[in-house]
Amino acid sequence: MANLTRDTTYMTPRRGFFSRVASATALGLAGFVPAPLLAQPAAARSDGPDWPGALKGRHRQVVDAYQVNSGAPLGFAYNFLETSELPSTNSVSATAVVVLRHGAASIALGDEMWRKYGIGESFNIIDPETKAPAVKNPFLRPKSGVLTFDDMALDRLLANGTVFGVCNVALQGQSKKLAGIAGVSADEAAKEWAANIVPGITLIPSGVWGLNRAQESGCTYCAGG
C-alpha cells in the first residue's frame, strides 16, 4: 500500500505568514503589517471525484466489498435490489453502491489482467465454473448458472444501474505485489491495472473514502466480507 504522508499544502503559507508578523513585531512595526499579509485565504482544496453522484430511488445501500468471498458482495447488492423492487411500477425504488477495496479490488479488473498477473492463483480465488484458481474474472460475463444468481454478475449489475468504485490504494498495492509474475516493474503494473478497470467502474482515492462518500449520500451500510 502506498505510504500515507501528512498533507503540508497549507503549512508553508501559514508558517510564512507568522514569520513575517514576528519579524514586524520585533522591529516595532506590527501595526504596519500590510492588510494582504493579515488576510490570505487558503487555496481551494479538491474534494475528490464527484462520486457516487446523484443516487436514484428511496432506498440506497453501500456494500463494503473488502474480500472476494466467492462473489458474496455482488450477491448482497443483487439481493438488496431484488427485494427492494416495487411491483407494478417502472420507477427506480433502490440503488446499490459497491465499494471494491482491500482483497476484493481485483473484481474490478478485466480478464487479461487476471491471466497475465495470475490473480486467481496468487490470491486463491476459485472460479465457480472450473473449480480451479481463476484465470479470468469469474464474476464478469459468466455462463448462465455458474453464479448463485445470474444477475449478480458484475456486468449485469453495472447494466442495471449499480454504482461501483474501486480503491486506488488497493490496486496499486496488489499490482506491485504481482508485478514480477508479469515480468514488469511495479510502476508499470500499477499503470496497467488502472488502465484495465472494467468500463463503468470508477477509480476512487481509497475504499474507505468511498464508503464515507456513499454514506454521506444517504446509503445504509452492508458488510460484504
C-alpha positions in Angstrom: 0.0 0.0 0.0 1.1 3.5 -0.6 2.7 5.3 2.3 0.5 7.9 3.8 2.2 11.3 4.3 0.9 14.3 6.0 -0.5 16.9 3.7 1.6 20.0 4.1 -0.2 22.1 1.5 -1.3 24.7 3.9 1.6 24.7 6.3 4.2 26.7 4.4 1.9 29.7 3.7 0.8 29.7 7.3 4.3 29.5 8.7 5.4 32.2 6.3 2.6 34.4 7.5 3.6 34.1 11.2 7.2 34.6 10.4 6.5 37.8 8.7 4.3 39.0 11.6 7.0 38.1 14.1 9.6 40.0 12.2 7.4 43.0 12.0 6.8 42.9 15.7 10.5 42.7 16.5 11.0 45.9 14.6 8.2 47.6 16.3 6.2 47.7 13.1 3.4 45.3 14.0 0.8 48.0 13.5 2.1 48.5 9.9 1.7 44.9 8.6 0.1 45.2 5.2 -3.5 44.1 5.0 -2.8 41.3 2.4 -0.5 39.6 4.9 -3.2 39.5 7.5 -5.9 38.1 5.3 -4.6 35.4 3.0 -7.4 33.0 2.1 -6.4 29.3 1.9 -6.4 27.9 -1.6 -9.5 25.8 -2.5 -8.9 22.1 -1.9 -10.3 19.4 -4.1 -12.8 17.1 -2.5 -12.1 14.3 -4.9 -14.2 13.0 -7.8 -18.0 13.6 -7.7 -18.7 10.0 -6.6 -21.1 8.2 -6.2 -23.0 11.2 -7.8 -26.8 11.6 -7.6 -28.4 8.3 -6.5 -31.9 7.4 -7.6 -34.5 5.7 -5.5 -35.8 6.0 -2.0 -33.6 3.1 -0.8 -29.9 3.2 -1.0 -27.3 0.8 0.3 -23.5 0.6 0.0 -21.9 -2.9 0.1 -18.4 -2.9 1.6 -16.6 -5.5 -0.6 -13.3 -6.0 1.3 -12.9 -9.7 0.3 -13.9 -11.6 -2.8 -15.7 -14.1 -0.6 -16.9 -16.2 -3.6 -18.6 -13.1 -5.0 -20.8 -12.6 -2.0 -20.6 -8.8 -2.1 -22.1 -8.9 -5.6 -24.8 -11.2 -4.3 -25.6 -8.9 -1.5 -26.1 -6.0 -3.9 -28.3 -8.1 -6.1 -30.4 -9.3 -3.2 -30.9 -5.7 -2.0 -32.1 -4.6 -5.4 -34.3 -7.6 -6.0 -36.1 -7.4 -2.6 -36.5 -3.6 -2.8 -38.2 -3.6 -6.2 -41.7 -2.2 -6.2 -44.2 -4.4 -8.1 -46.2 -2.9 -10.9 -44.0 0.2 -11.4 -41.3 1.4 -13.7 -39.7 3.8 -11.3 -36.4 3.1 -9.6 -37.0 2.3 -6.0 -33.5 1.4 -4.9 -29.9 1.9 -5.8 -26.9 -0.2 -4.7 -23.4 1.1 -4.4 -20.5 -1.4 -4.2 -17.0 -0.4 -3.0 -14.4 -2.8 -4.1 -11.4 -2.5 -1.8 -8.7 -4.5 0.0 -8.9 -8.1 -1.1 -11.8 -7.6 -3.4 -10.2 -4.9 -5.6 -9.3 -7.4 -8.4 -13.0 -7.9 -9.1 -12.8 -4.6 -10.9 -10.3 -5.9 -13.5 -10.8 -7.3 -16.9 -9.9 -10.9 -17.9 -6.5 -10.1 -19.3 -5.2 -8.8 -16.0 -6.3 -11.9 -14.2 -4.5 -14.1 -16.8 -1.3 -12.0 -17.1 -0.8 -11.5 -13.3 -2.0 -14.8 -12.1 -4.5 -13.1 -9.8 -6.6 -16.3 -9.2 -3.7 -18.4 -8.2 -1.9 -15.7 -6.2 -4.9 -14.8 -4.1 -6.5 -18.2 -4.1 -9.7 -17.1 -5.9 -11.5 -20.1 -7.3 -13.6 -19.9 -10.5 -17.0 -21.4 -9.6 -17.2 -22.8 -13.2 -13.9 -24.7 -13.3 -13.4 -25.2 -9.5 -9.8 -24.2 -10.1 -7.9 -21.0 -9.5 -9.4 -18.4 -11.8 -7.5 -17.5 -14.9 -10.2 -14.9 -15.9 -12.5 -12.6 -13.9 -15.1 -15.2 -12.8 -17.7 -12.6 -12.0 -17.5 -10.8 -15.4 -19.8 -12.3 -18.1 -20.0 -15.8 -16.6 -22.1 -18.5 -18.2 -25.7 -18.8 -17.1 -26.0 -20.9 -13.9 -22.4 -20.5 -12.8 -23.1 -17.9 -10.1 -25.8 -18.3 -7.5 -27.9 -15.7 -9.4 -27.2 -14.8 -13.0 -28.0 -11.2 -12.3 -25.3 -10.8 -9.6 -22.7 -10.9 -12.3 -20.6 -7.7 -12.4 -21.6 -6.7 -16.0 -25.3 -7.2 -15.2 -25.2 -5.2 -12.0 -23.5 -2.4 -13.9 -26.1 -2.6 -16.7 -28.9 -2.4 -14.0 -27.5 0.8 -12.5 -25.4 -0.4 -9.6 -22.7 2.1 -8.8 -19.2 0.7 -8.5 -16.0 2.2 -7.1 -12.6 0.5 -6.8 -9.9 1.5 -4.3 -6.8 3.0 -5.9 -4.7 2.2 -2.8 -5.5 -1.5 -3.0 -5.0 -1.7 -6.8 -1.6 -0.1 -6.5 -0.5 -2.3 -3.7 -1.7 -5.6 -5.3 -0.4 -4.8 -8.7 3.0 -4.1 -7.4 3.0 -7.3 -5.4 2.2 -9.3 -8.6 4.4 -7.3 -11.0 7.1 -10.0 -11.0 4.7 -12.6 -12.3 4.1 -10.5 -15.4 7.7 -9.5 -15.7 7.1 -5.8 -15.5 8.1 -3.1 -13.0 5.9 -2.2 -10.1 5.1 1.2 -11.7 4.3 -0.4 -15.0 2.0 -2.9 -13.3 0.1 -0.2 -11.3 -0.5 1.8 -14.5 -1.6 -1.3 -16.4 -4.1 -2.2 -13.8 -5.5 1.3 -13.6 -5.9 1.2 -17.4 -7.8 -2.1 -17.4 -10.6 -1.5 -15.0 -13.9 -2.8 -16.3 -15.8 0.1 -18.0 -18.4 1.6 -15.8 -16.3 1.2 -12.6 -14.8 4.4 -11.1 -11.3 4.5 -9.7 -11.7 6.3 -6.3 -8.9 7.5 -4.0 -9.4 4.8 -1.4 -12.1 2.3 -0.4 -12.7 3.9 3.0 -13.1 7.3 1.2 -15.7 5.7 -1.0 -17.6 4.2 2.0 -17.7 7.6 3.6 -19.0 9.4 0.4 -21.6 6.7 -0.2 -23.0 7.0 3.4 -22.9 10.8 3.1 -25.1 10.4 0.0 -27.7 8.5 2.1 -26.6 4.9 1.8 -27.0 2.4 4.6 -24.0 0.1 5.2 -23.8 -3.6 4.4 -20.6 -5.6 5.1 -19.7 -7.6 2.0 -17.0 -9.8 3.5 
